[in-house]
């Protein structure tokens, strides 16, 4: 009769150990366990920018590239409309829209600056070395594809189409999918403001 009880206790202890180790690993793997992000990149005016630059404000972060033919221009146009809606709703200085390139080989600060002229005036465009961008995408837990070895002139890059909403403490508080429309996106953001 003791054998089933002992087996149950051993099984319970093993499950508890696995859950405990997994929890500790998750906390240690993400510095503070609160989904905080970090980055240190160069903006379109060649100034060093980090997550600390925008502490105290919400950030809308989108990863893309200036030569993108489909997803990026559509998402950037939606974000421009969202920023206009937020501003008309009384949230003029609460949100900073940020475009981070996944194509540092082609996206210089000057090229990003020219690209941003087509979108909302508050957009900040960021680039950097591939190493700095890899650290950034790792922090956001998103994809950074390698540049093609045989680069054609208009090669495309696989990347996430999600928009990240960060709170004033640089924590990811929402992931807004590409399929979300302008009204839905605005409502999701306003619910946090």
C-alpha positions in Angstrom: 0.0 0.0 0.0 2.9 2.3 0.6 4.3 1.8 -2.9 1.5 3.8 -4.7 1.8 6.6 -2.2 5.6 6.8 -2.5 5.3 6.7 -6.3 2.7 9.5 -6.2 5.0 11.6 -3.9 8.0 11.0 -6.2 5.9 12.0 -9.2 4.6 15.1 -7.4 8.2 16.1 -6.4 9.4 15.7 -10.0 6.6 17.8 -11.4 7.2 20.5 -8.8 11.0 20.5 -9.6 10.3 20.8 -13.4 7.9 23.7 -12.8 10.3 25.4 -10.4 13.3 25.1 -12.8 11.2 26.4 -15.7 10.0 29.4 -13.7 13.5 30.2 -12.5 14.8 29.9 -16.1 12.1 32.1 -17.5 12.9 34.8 -14.9 16.7 34.6 -15.4 16.3 34.5 -19.2 14.4 37.8 -19.3 16.2 40.1 -16.9 13.3 41.4 -14.9 10.6 39.0 -15.9 8.4 42.0 -16.9 8.8 42.0 -20.7 11.1 45.0 -20.7 12.9 45.8 -23.9 16.3 47.5 -24.5 18.0 48.9 -27.5 20.8 51.3 -28.4 20.6 52.4 -32.0 21.1 55.5 -34.3 18.2 57.6 -35.4 17.5 59.3 -38.7 19.4 62.4 -37.5 22.4 60.2 -36.6 21.8 60.6 -32.8 22.3 57.7 -30.4 18.9 56.6 -29.1 18.0 54.0 -26.4 14.9 52.8 -24.7 15.7 55.4 -22.0 15.2 58.2 -24.5 11.4 57.6 -24.4 10.9 56.6 -20.8 7.7 58.2 -19.5 6.0 57.9 -22.9 4.3 55.0 -24.8 6.1 53.7 -27.8 4.6 52.1 -30.9 7.4 50.0 -32.4 7.4 48.5 -35.9 10.2 46.5 -37.4 10.5 46.9 -41.2 12.7 48.2 -44.0 12.6 51.0 -46.5 12.7 48.8 -49.6 9.7 46.7 -48.5 7.2 46.4 -51.2 4.0 45.5 -49.4 3.7 45.1 -45.6 5.8 48.0 -44.4 4.1 50.8 -46.4 0.7 49.5 -45.4 1.6 49.2 -41.8 3.3 52.6 -41.7 0.3 54.3 -43.3 -2.0 52.6 -40.7 0.3 53.9 -38.0 0.2 57.4 -39.5 -3.6 57.3 -39.4 -3.5 55.9 -35.8 -1.2 58.8 -34.7 -3.6 61.3 -36.3 -6.5 59.7 -34.4 -4.7 59.7 -31.1 -3.7 63.3 -31.5 -7.3 64.4 -32.4 -8.4 62.4 -29.3 -6.2 64.5 -27.0 -3.2 62.2 -26.8 -0.8 64.4 -28.8 2.4 63.9 -26.7 1.8 60.5 -25.1 2.9 58.2 -27.9 6.1 58.0 -30.0 5.9 55.9 -33.2 9.2 54.1 -33.9 10.3 52.4 -37.1 13.3 50.0 -36.6 15.0 48.7 -39.7 15.7 45.0 -40.2 17.9 45.9 -43.2 21.0 47.8 -41.9 23.0 47.1 -45.1 20.7 49.3 -47.1 19.0 51.5 -44.5 21.3 54.3 -43.6 20.1 57.1 -41.3 19.7 59.4 -44.4 17.7 56.8 -46.3 15.4 56.3 -43.3 15.0 60.0 -42.9 13.8 60.3 -46.6 11.5 57.3 -46.1 9.9 58.8 -43.0 8.8 62.0 -44.9 5.9 59.9 -46.3 4.5 59.2 -42.9 3.6 60.9 -39.6 6.0 63.7 -38.6 6.6 62.2 -35.1 8.1 58.9 -36.5 11.5 58.1 -35.2 13.6 55.8 -37.5 16.3 53.6 -36.1 19.2 51.7 -37.6 22.5 50.4 -36.4 25.0 47.6 -36.9 23.7 44.1 -37.5 25.0 43.2 -34.0 23.1 46.1 -32.4 19.9 45.2 -34.3 20.2 41.5 -33.4 20.4 42.5 -29.7 17.3 44.7 -30.2 15.3 42.0 -32.0 16.3 39.5 -29.3 15.0 41.9 -26.7 11.7 42.2 -28.5 11.8 38.4 -29.2 11.2 39.0 -32.9 12.9 37.9 -36.1 15.9 39.4 -37.8 16.7 37.6 -41.0 20.2 37.6 -42.4 20.7 39.6 -45.6 20.8 37.4 -48.7 24.3 36.3 -49.7 23.6 36.9 -53.4 21.9 40.3 -53.0 19.7 41.3 -55.9 18.9 45.0 -56.2 15.4 44.8 -54.7 15.7 41.8 -52.4 13.0 41.4 -49.8 13.5 40.4 -46.1 11.2 38.2 -44.0 10.2 40.1 -40.8 7.4 40.4 -38.3 4.4 42.6 -39.2 3.4 43.0 -35.6 3.3 46.5 -33.9 4.6 46.4 -30.3 3.1 48.8 -27.8 5.4 49.7 -25.0 4.4 51.4 -21.7 6.3 54.3 -20.2 8.6 51.8 -18.4 9.6 50.1 -21.7 7.5 47.0 -21.1 5.7 45.3 -24.0 2.0 45.6 -23.1 0.4 44.7 -26.4 1.2 43.0 -29.7 -1.0 44.4 -32.5 -1.3 42.1 -35.5 -1.1 43.3 -39.1 -4.7 42.4 -39.7 -5.9 45.0 -37.1 -7.5 48.0 -38.8 -6.9 51.6 -37.9 -9.9 52.0 -35.7 -9.2 48.8 -33.8 -5.5 49.7 -33.4 -6.5 53.2 -32.1 -8.9 51.7 -29.6 -6.4 49.1 -28.3 -3.8 51.9 -27.7 -6.3 54.3 -26.2 -7.3 51.6 -23.7 -3.9 51.9 -22.1 -3.5 55.7 -22.1 
